[in-house]
C-alpha cells in the first residue's frame, strides 16, 4: 500500500512526532517501501491460524497485593527535565 | 593477558597470576589506546572499574571464589546502571542516569564482575550496522572501513579488539548474533524469558532478550550461569529451572542430529560463506553427528512479520519518551503538544522515528487486522515450523549472515538493511535460543556459524558450540589492530 503525504502527517500526529512538510514526501516513500516488504505476508492463507502474541504459552504470573516498594519519588524526580514540590512541570494546559 | 578468555582469566585470577586491579588497568590502557578509533564505548567508567577491581581482590583474599570475580566486562548501553549514564545510543537519553540497576547488572555486580563501561549500539537497538547511534558508528576491528554489525556492535567490537574480556548484548532480531558474526566472536541469545528484561530498555517486549558476547562458548556458559533465572520483577521472565551451563559442555556429539534448513542455503548466500559453513558441518560429522536437510517453509515471511510486530511494540514502548519525567525535552515549548512533538522529533533519530511510524500505522484503526493480527498469525506458522523440525533434529545449523561485514554507509536503504537479519529473525519470533560462533575467515573478515536449539535447551546449544571450538581455532583468530595505533 502506498502512503501519501497527508497520511504520513496523520500517522506522525498519532505518534506525536513533528514532520516538516518537505520531509513528509521522503518519509512517505520510505514507509511505502517498508509496507511493500511487509505485504509479502498477505499472500499466505492464515484463515485457520491462531495468532501468536508471545513465544511463551503461559499465563501472566500474579503476586500478592502487597506493598513491596518504598516511595522513590525524590530519586525519580531528580532526573526530570522540570519538577517542583514533588510535581512534574509541563507547559500550561489550563488557561 | 587481555587476549585471554574469561575461563582462562578466571583461572589466572584464582591462581594469583594477576590481580583484578592489574587486569582492569590493562584493559583501561587498551581502551585508551583504541577506543577513539573504534568508538566501541559510549561511557568508560575508569574510577568505578578500579574501585570494583580493588573490592574484587579484597573479596578474593577473604575467600570468595566466584568464577567471574574480578573479570572485566562491558555492558551494552541499553542496561540501566545506577549512577552511570545509560543512553541507549540516543539523544533522547544522552544524559539519562538511571536511579536503579537492571537485574542483569545487579547479578554481575553480585558476582564481583568489574564494569569497564557502556558500549555503543544502534539507537534503541534499531539497526544492523551500529550506524544509527547518536554517538557515531562503531568501526569493525577487522577492517575499520566496515561496520561491526548491530545493534550490539559496540559490545561485539570491544570483545573482538580485547577492550573487555566479555560483554552483555541484547537481541531482538539478530542484534547479538549478527555483530558477533561480523566481529569474529561468540554471541548467544538465550530463549525468550531465560534472562530478565528488568531494567533493560525496551524495544519490542515480546522479542527482546539479553545474552552474552564473548570469546568462546565456554565463556558464554559462564556468563549465562550469572544472567539466567526467574526474576519476579519481569512478568515475562520464565519460571524454568536453570542448570550449570558449563557442566555439559564436554558431552559427546556422538549421535547428535543436526538439521540444515534448505532455505538458509538458497539464493542470496555468498558462495564463500556457504563453503565455510559446509566445512564446519564436516567437523561435526567427524565428531559423530549426522546431518539432515530440513525445511523452514515460512522462513521467508519472518522479516515481513517482524517489521510489523517489532515496530508495533516499539511504537507503544517508546511512547513513554514525552519529555516529562526523564530524557530529552525541547527548548521553549509553546504548549504541551508542541513539547511532546518537538521533544520526540529532536530526541529520536531517523530510523527510530520511521519504526515508530510504521508501528503506529500497523496498530491504527482499520489496519490492525491486516497488519498486526496477520503478522501474529505468521508468527505462529514460523514457530510451528521450528516445533515440527525439533521432533527430528537436536539443533539447526546455518550461516548467521549471508555475507561478511559490509562497508560503512553501504546500506542506506532501510529495506536492504532489514533483510540483513534474514537468518536470525525467525528465532526471535519463535523465542528459541540461538548462537553465532566464528567458523572461518573470508577475504580477511570473519564469518559466523548460526545454531538454533529447542525451547530452553541452552545447554545443548553451548555444548555443541564448545565441541566445535575445541576442535577448531576460528574463535581464537584476532584482528590486527597495529594499523590503528597512535
Interface residues (C-beta under 8 A of the other chain):
Chain A: X3 X8 X11 X12 X14 X15 X16 X17 X18 X19 X27 X30 X31 X33 X34 X35 X36 X37 X38 X39 X40 X41 X42 X44 X46 X49 X50 X51 X52 X53 X54 X55 X56 X58 X60 X61 X63 X72 X75 X76 X78 X79 X80 X81 X82 X88 X90 X91 X92 X93
Chain B: X96 X97 X99 X192 X193 X206 X232 X235 X236 X238 X239 X298 X300 X301 X303 X304 X305 X307 X308 X315 X319 X322 X323 X324 X325 X326 X327 X328 X329 X333 X334 X335 X336 X337 X338 X339 X340 X341 X342 X344 X345 X348 X353 X354 X356 X357 X358 X360 X361 X362 X364 X370 X371 X373 X374 X375 X376 X377 X378 X379 X380 X381 X383 X413 X414 X415 X418 X429 X430 X431 X432
